[in-house]
Amino acid sequence: MKLFTTAITFVTILALFTVIPAFGQDKPFAGKTISFWMQRYGADPANQDAAMKKITDAFEAKTGAKVNVVYVDWGQALTKYTLASSGGGEAPDTAECFFLASLVKIGNGTFGPMPINDLAKEIGMEKYYPGLIHEVKVGADFYGVPWRADTRVLAYNSDLFDAAGIKTPPKTWDELVTYGKKLTKSDAKGNVSVAGLLWSNLNARFDQTWFSVVAQAGGKVFSDDMTKPIFDSKQSLESLQFMQDLVYKYKISPKNIVDPSFDSMNEFMAGKAAMLSGATAEFAIQIAKNAPQLKGKIKAAVLPSKSGSGPSSVAYAAPVVVFRQTKEPAVSKAWVKFFTSDDNQLAISKALSLLNSNRNVMSSSFFKNDPWLSVFIQQFERTQMGDMPLPTWGQIDAFPGGPLATMTSEVMAGQDVNKAVQKALVAVKTLMLP
């Protein structure tokens, strides 16, 4: 499951769509209609409605084809895409989706996302961040084109940094611990009252936080060929131990972070933490809305790694796909190409405050000249894959009962790291059996 958060508009809708060009009168698909399923984004659905109407109207003006946008509730999305890919339910012509490898396997060459190698070649995949291409491929074949993206950075309170005499954000784990100790405040009973660091997890979910930390240690969850789990490696064990030590050994994170009701982001906005590891792109907007007293005091930095170099976060993307069930494959491919064009992707990214998989979009002045958003451009260059291109990944990373979620919860509750890892390893290998 990806952690896609609510977004708030950065600019007015009227301003954004001046970038969409006018088109000629040639309409090769006049009278055709296709459907496009997508999830909801943003606090105000009207923004997404207006943004998509601009794009679909422009597509109709260019091609003559209509696109009916169907919004899929996040809570029902996986079920709907699974049914559509199995042939057991309604299917769209095109859609944005996730867990692509699972859907392709479920479709078994008859239903679900179709290979679109021709379209991928025409669009050019070299403009996308390399760490996100795996999201749209199954084996050597492209089954989608990436659009929105997600990665996380470090947020820190510059006032608390100044008070502690710290001039720059941490770049290494050693600096993170050293700074965290200086920034942490505890009460008379030894309980953390101001945390040096909080993970930005919700509902005590630590598996997705751990994906970034294992990257920081130089490790991976699976082998490069995706044939076996390798999170029992030295680097992976070290990453889990590090997460645990921040609570129990270094005491710069509170023990109640393992409580499902603990809200790290609210704690940070209340001034009860100096650093938040895993801040989203729109977190700055949430602060401006919900914690105006912190305006100008919260800054972003690339997440630290153990050595200070290499990957320090993970990245996610959403593929835009064409379903095998479509009766209009040519129109559907034309829509995918149109929707994922640089201009339209910049427009929709602005409207919904979403990061983008396309380097051309992320290098625009909208992202590059913003002190907060520009950090995400840097972070994308230091990422590795979040979701694994495995048919069973939805089960492996299930929350709350999946093996990786259980493992990280046990570790953060203070249990033995090696035992938790070995138990999870057995469960994951079992799920991967043919």
C-alpha positions in Angstrom: 0.0 0.0 0.0 1.4 3.4 -0.9 1.3 6.3 1.4 -0.4 8.9 -0.7 -1.6 11.9 1.4 -4.2 14.6 0.9 -3.1 17.6 -1.1 -4.0 21.3 -1.2 -3.9 23.5 -4.2 -0.8 25.7 -4.5 -2.2 28.0 -7.2 -5.6 28.8 -8.6 -7.1 26.5 -11.2 -7.5 29.3 -13.7 -3.8 30.1 -13.6 -2.6 26.6 -14.1 -4.1 25.6 -17.4 -2.7 28.4 -19.5 0.1 25.8 -20.2 -2.2 23.5 -22.2 -1.8 24.4 -25.9 -4.5 24.9 -28.4 -5.0 22.1 -30.9 -6.0 21.9 -34.5 -9.3 20.5 -36.0 -8.1 17.1 -36.9 -10.2 14.7 -34.9 -9.2 11.1 -35.7 -11.4 9.5 -32.9 -14.5 11.6 -33.3 -17.5 9.9 -31.7 -15.4 7.5 -29.6 -15.7 7.4 -25.8 -13.4 5.7 -23.2 -13.3 5.5 -19.4 -10.5 6.5 -17.1 -10.4 5.4 -13.5 -8.4 7.3 -11.0 -8.3 7.9 -7.2 -9.2 11.0 -5.4 -6.6 13.6 -4.5 -6.7 16.8 -2.5 -8.9 18.2 0.3 -11.3 19.7 -2.2 -12.7 17.3 -4.9 -13.7 20.3 -7.0 -10.1 21.1 -7.7 -9.5 17.6 -9.2 -12.8 17.8 -11.1 -11.9 21.1 -12.7 -8.3 20.0 -13.5 -9.4 16.8 -15.2 -12.2 18.5 -17.1 -9.6 20.9 -18.6 -7.5 18.0 -19.7 -10.3 15.8 -21.0 -11.9 18.8 -22.9 -8.5 19.5 -24.5 -8.2 15.8 -25.5 -11.7 15.9 -27.1 -10.8 19.1 -28.9 -7.7 17.4 -30.3 -9.0 13.9 -31.1 -12.8 14.0 -31.0 -12.9 11.3 -28.3 -14.5 11.8 -24.9 -13.0 10.5 -21.7 -15.3 9.7 -18.8 -13.4 10.1 -15.6 -14.5 7.7 -12.8 -13.2 8.4 -9.3 -12.4 5.3 -7.3 -12.5 5.5 -3.6 -9.1 4.6 -2.0 -10.8 2.0 0.3 -12.3 0.2 -2.7 -9.5 0.7 -5.2 -7.6 -2.5 -4.8 -10.7 -4.6 -4.8 -12.0 -2.9 -8.0 -8.7 -3.2 -9.8 -8.4 -6.9 -8.7 -11.9 -7.7 -10.0 -11.3 -5.9 -13.2 -8.0 -7.7 -13.8 -9.5 -11.1 -13.1 -12.4 -10.6 -15.5 -14.9 -10.9 -12.6 -16.0 -7.2 -12.6 -16.4 -4.1 -14.5 -13.2 -2.9 -16.2 -12.1 0.5 -17.4 -10.5 1.3 -20.7 -7.7 3.1 -18.9 -6.8 3.6 -15.3 -4.2 4.7 -12.8 -3.4 1.9 -10.5 -0.9 0.3 -8.2 0.5 -3.2 -7.5 0.9 -3.6 -11.2 2.7 -6.9 -11.2 -0.1 -8.4 -9.1 -2.7 -7.2 -11.5 -0.8 -8.5 -14.6 -0.5 -11.9 -13.0 -4.1 -12.0 -12.0 -5.1 -11.1 -15.6 -3.0 -14.1 -17.0 -2.7 -12.6 -20.4 -6.5 -12.2 -20.9 -7.6 -9.4 -18.6 -6.1 -6.5 -16.7 -3.3 -4.2 -17.9 -1.9 -4.8 -21.4 1.7 -4.5 -22.5 2.3 -1.1 -24.1 5.9 -1.3 -25.2 5.1 0.6 -28.4 3.7 3.5 -26.5 6.5 3.5 -24.0 9.0 3.7 -26.8 7.0 6.5 -28.4 6.8 8.5 -25.2 10.4 7.9 -24.1 11.0 6.4 -20.7 14.4 8.0 -20.3 12.8 11.2 -18.9 11.5 9.4 -15.8 13.4 8.9 -12.6 15.1 5.5 -12.8 14.0 4.6 -9.3 10.4 4.7 -10.5 10.5 2.8 -13.8 10.1 -0.6 -12.0 6.6 0.5 -11.1 5.5 0.3 -14.7 7.3 -2.8 -15.9 6.8 -6.5 -15.4 9.9 -8.3 -16.5 11.1 -6.6 -19.6 7.7 -5.3 -20.7 6.1 -1.9 -20.0 2.5 -2.1 -18.8 2.1 1.5 -17.9 3.5 5.0 -17.9 4.3 6.6 -14.5 2.7 9.9 -13.5 2.3 11.0 -9.9 5.2 10.2 -7.6 5.9 10.1 -3.9 9.1 10.3 -1.9 9.9 11.6 1.6 12.4 14.1 3.1 13.5 15.3 6.5 11.5 18.2 8.1 13.2 20.1 10.9 12.4 23.0 13.2 15.0 25.7 12.6 14.2 27.5 15.9 14.9 24.4 17.9 18.1 23.8 15.8 19.2 27.4 16.5 18.5 27.0 20.2 20.7 23.9 20.3 23.5 25.5 18.3 23.0 23.2 15.3 23.6 25.0 12.0 22.8 22.3 9.4 20.6 19.2 9.1 22.2 15.8 9.7 23.7 14.0 6.7 24.8 10.8 8.4 23.3 8.5 11.1 26.0 9.6 13.5 25.0 13.2 13.1 21.4 12.3 13.4 22.0 10.7 16.8 24.3 13.4 18.0 21.9 16.2 17.0 18.9 14.2 18.2 20.4 13.9 21.7 21.0 17.7 21.8 17.5 18.4 20.7 15.7 16.0 22.9 14.1 17.1 26.2 12.8 14.8 28.9 10.7 15.3 32.0 11.7 14.4 35.6 10.6 10.8 35.0 12.7 10.4 31.9 9.8 10.5 29.5 10.6 12.4 26.2 8.7 15.7 26.1 10.4 17.1 23.0 11.6 14.4 20.6 14.9 14.8 18.8 13.3 12.7 15.9 10.0 11.2 15.0 9.1 8.9 12.2 6.2 10.2 10.2 4.2 7.0 10.5 0.5 6.8 11.1 -1.4 4.0 13.0 2.0 2.6 14.2 2.8 1.4 10.8 6.6 1.2 10.5 7.2 -1.1 7.5 7.1 1.8 5.0 9.4 3.9 7.2 11.8 1.0 7.4 12.0 0.8 3.5 13.8 4.1 3.6 16.0 3.3 6.6 17.2 0.0 5.0 18.1 2.1 1.9 20.0 4.4 4.2 22.0 1.5 5.5 22.9 0.3 1.9 20.5 -2.6 2.0 17.5 -3.9 0.1 14.4 -5.8 0.9 14.7 -8.2 -2.2 17.4 -9.3 -4.5 17.8 -7.3 -7.7 16.2 -10.1 -9.8 13.3 -10.2 -7.3 13.7 -13.9 -6.7 14.4 -13.9 -3.0 14.0 -11.7 0.1 17.3 -10.5 1.5 16.2 -8.4 4.5 18.2 -10.7 6.8 21.4 -9.1 5.4 23.8 -7.3 7.7 22.5 -3.9 6.4 18.9 -4.8 6.9 19.5 -6.0 10.4 21.5 -2.9 11.1 18.6 -0.7 9.9 16.0 -2.3 12.1 18.4 -2.1 15.1 18.9 1.6 14.4 15.2 2.3 14.4 14.8 0.5 17.7 17.9 2.1 19.2 16.5 5.6 18.6 13.8 4.8 21.1 15.4 2.5 23.6 19.1 3.2 23.5 19.5 6.8 22.4 16.1 7.8 23.8 15.5 10.6 21.2 12.1 9.2 20.2 9.3 8.5 22.7 8.3 4.9 23.5 4.6 5.7 22.8 5.4 6.1 19.1 4.3 2.5 18.9 0.8 3.4 20.0 -1.6 3.4 17.0 -3.1 6.6 18.2 0.2 8.5 18.2 0.2 11.1 15.4 3.8 12.1 14.6 2.8 14.9 12.3 0.6 16.5 14.9 3.3 16.1 17.5 5.7 17.9 15.2 3.3 20.7 14.4 2.7 21.1 18.2 6.4 21.8 18.6 7.0 18.4 20.4 9.7 17.3 18.0 12.7 18.8 16.3 12.9 16.5 13.3 10.4 14.5 11.4 11.7 11.8 9.1 9.5 11.1 6.2 7.8 14.4 5.5 5.6 14.6 2.4 5.6 17.3 -0.3 2.3 18.8 1.0 3.4 18.8 4.6 4.5 22.4 4.3 1.0 23.3 3.3 -0.5 21.4 6.2 1.8 23.4 8.5 0.7 26.7 7.0 -2.9 25.7 7.5 -2.8 24.0 10.9 0.3 25.4 12.6 0.7 29.0 11.4 3.0 29.8 14.4 5.6 27.7 12.7 5.6 29.6 9.4 9.1 30.1 8.2 10.5 27.9 10.9 10.1 24.5 9.2 12.6 23.5 6.6 13.2 20.5 4.5 16.4 18.5 3.9 17.4 15.3 2.1 17.1 12.3 4.5 20.4 11.3 6.0 22.0 7.9 5.3 24.4 5.9 7.3 27.4 7.1 5.3 26.1 10.4 4.1 25.8 9.3 0.5 23.8 6.9 -1.6 20.1 6.2 -1.4 18.3 7.6 1.7 14.6 7.2 0.8 12.3 5.2 -1.4 10.1 6.4 -4.2 6.7 5.3 -5.5 4.8 6.1 -8.7 1.4 5.3 -10.1 1.2 3.7 -13.6 -1.4 4.8 -16.1 -2.4 1.7 -17.9 -4.6 0.4 -20.7 -6.8 -2.6 -19.8 -7.0 -5.6 -22.2 -10.8 -5.4 -22.0 -10.9 -2.1 -23.9 -12.7 -2.0 -27.2 -10.8 1.2 -28.1 -7.1 0.4 -27.7 -6.0 3.2 -30.1 -8.0 5.8 -28.3 -6.9 4.5 -24.9 -3.2 4.7 -25.9 -3.7 8.2 -27.3 -5.3 9.3 -24.0 -2.4 7.8 -21.9 0.1 9.7 -24.1 -1.9 12.9 -23.8 -2.5 12.7 -20.1 1.2 12.0 -19.4 2.5 14.7 -21.6 4.9 17.2 -19.9 2.4 20.1 -20.0 -0.5 18.2 -18.7 1.5 16.6 -16.0 2.8 19.9 -14.8 -0.8 21.3 -14.8 -2.2 18.4 -12.8 0.7 18.4 -10.4 0.1 22.0 -9.6 -3.6 21.6 -9.2 -3.3 18.6 -6.8 0.0 19.4 -5.2 1.5 16.1 -6.3 5.1 15.3 -7.1 5.7 13.9 -10.5 7.7 10.9 -12.0 8.8 13.0 -14.9 12.2 14.8 -14.5 11.0 17.5 -17.0 8.0 18.3 -14.8 10.0 18.3 -11.6 12.7 20.7 -13.1 10.1 23.3 -13.9 10.3 26.6 -12.0 7.2 25.6 -10.0 9.2 22.9 -8.2 12.8 24.2 -8.7 12.2 27.7 -7.3 10.3 26.6 -4.2 12.5 26.2 -1.1 10.5 23.2 0.2 9.6 21.4 -3.1 13.1 21.8 -4.5 14.4 19.4 -1.8 12.2 16.6 -3.3 14.0 17.0 -6.6 17.3 16.3 -4.8 15.7 13.4 -2.9 14.4 11.7 -6.0 18.0 11.4 -7.1 18.8 9.4 -3.9 16.0 6.9 -3.9 15.4 3.2 -4.5 12.2 1.3 -5.1 9.5 1.2 -2.5 6.9 -1.2 -3.7 8.4 -4.4 -5.2 7.4 -5.6 -8.7 6.2 -8.9 -7.3 2.8 -10.5 -7.8 2.5 -11.3 -4.1 3.7 -7.9 -2.9 0.2 -6.9 -1.8 0.2 -9.8 0.7 3.8 -9.4 1.7 3.3 -5.7 2.5 -0.3 -6.0 3.8 -1.1 -3.9 6.8 -1.6 -4.6 9.7 -1.1 -8.4 9.4 1.5 -8.8 6.6 4.9 -10.2 7.6 6.8 -7.0 7.0 4.3 -4.9 9.0 4.4 -7.5 11.8 8.2 -7.6 11.8 8.7 -3.9 12.1 6.0 -3.5 14.7 7.7 -6.1 16.9 11.0 -4.5 16.5 9.7 -1.1 17.4 8.0 -2.6 20.4 11.5 -3.7 21.7 11.5 -7.3 20.6 14.7 -9.1 19.4 15.5 -8.0 15.9 17.0 -11.3 14.7 14.0 -13.3 15.8 11.5 -10.9 14.3 13.4 -11.0 11.0 13.6 -14.8 10.8 9.9 -15.2 11.5 9.1 -12.7 8.7 11.5 -14.3 6.3 9.8 -17.6 6.7 6.4 -16.0 6.1 7.6 -14.1 3.0 9.2 -17.1 1.4 6.0 -19.1 2.0 3.9 -16.4 0.2 6.4 -16.5 -2.7 6.0 -20.2 -3.3 4.5 -21.0 -6.7 
